Amino acid sequence: MIEKDLELIFDLQDVDGDVDIDGVLEAFYRLNDEASVEDLPLLLEAIKSPKNNFWTRELLSEPIARLGGSKVLEPLFAAFAANVEDGHDNDGFSAFLIEIAESETDQCIAECNRLLAQPSFEHGDLARWLLTFTENGAQQDGDGQARSRSKSIDLSNSNP
């Protein structure tokens, strides 16, 4: 069922040079409600599609992060970096990544460390940034909430 909604999301983002925002959002809300772990491979292919723009990558990051968690950090980092290259702020996308770091801290730390150990990994800056939101990388403030030591991401030097 999500195949039709994915197709709609991509088709409606450029209708005679305009974006059908309501149509894209309607299809996305259906997709997000109906997507299951079994749909994860299809969602991962979709987020890599050349039909994407910054908005659809950010939309797709929500169900991918929710369904795949730390196991899908590498493709999420690649999509996040593509959005930065397109000049997008990734505010929602950042929230989904931070949710992974906070909800499955041990798995997130392990996956980020695994990725960082790979010489060919291109998104070390993002992995290190995300680690600041884990228990080990965050500091406690007065209200007992974990806060990042570094809230911004500097991708000007994207060496791992």
C-alpha positions, 0 to 999 in steps of 0.5 A, spaced: 500 500 500 505 504 501 508 504 494 502 508 491 503 513 496 510 513 495 509 514 487 504 520 489 509 523 494 514 523 488 509 525 482 505 531 486 512 535 488 512 537 481 506 539 478 507 543 472 512 547 476 508 547 482 508 543 488 502 540 491 503 541 498 496 538 500 497 532 496 504 530 498 502 531 505 496 527 505 500 521 501 505 522 506 500 521 512 497 515 510 504 512 508 507 514 515 501 511 518 501 504 514 508 503 514 511 497 517 518 494 518 517 490 512 516 496 508 523 499 510 527 496 504 522 500 500 523 506 504 530 506 504 530 505 496 525 511 496 530 516 500 536 514 495 531 516 489 533 521 485 526 524 485 527 526 492 528 533 494 530 536 501 523 536 503 521 529 501 528 526 504 526 529 510 519 527 510 521 520 509 526 520 514 520 520 519 518 513 518 525 510 516 528 513 523 522 510 527 522 503 524 529 502 523 532 506 528 540 505 529 540 500 524 539 505 518 543 511 521 548 510 515 543 511 509 539 517 514 546 520 515 547 520 507 540 523 506 541 528 511 548 530 508 544 531 501 539 536 505 545 540 507 548 540 501 541 543 498 541 548 503 536 545 508 536 546 515 533 539 517 530 541 523 525 535 523 530 530 520 535 532 526 529 531 531 528 524 528 536 522 529 536 525 536 530 521 538 534 515 536 540 517 540 535 518 546 531 512 545 536 506 543 542 509 546 547 503 546 545 501 539 546 508 537 553 509 540 555 502 537 552 503 530 556 510 530 562 507 533 562 502 527 561 507 522 566 511 524 571 506 524 570 505 517 575 509 513 570 510 507 565 512 512 563 519 509 559 522 515 563 522 521 561 529 522 554 527 523 556 521 527 560 525 532 554 530 532 549 525 534 553 521 539 553 528 543 545 526 544 547 520 547 547 519 555 555 518 554 555 524 550 550 529 553 551 533 559 545 534 565 543 541 566 539 543 572 532 540 570 535 533 569 534 533 562 540 531 557 542 536 553 547 536 547 554 540 548 554 542 541 547 543 538 549 545 531 552 541 525 558 544 522 559 540 515 564 545 512 569 540 513 566 533 512 572 529 513 570 523 517 
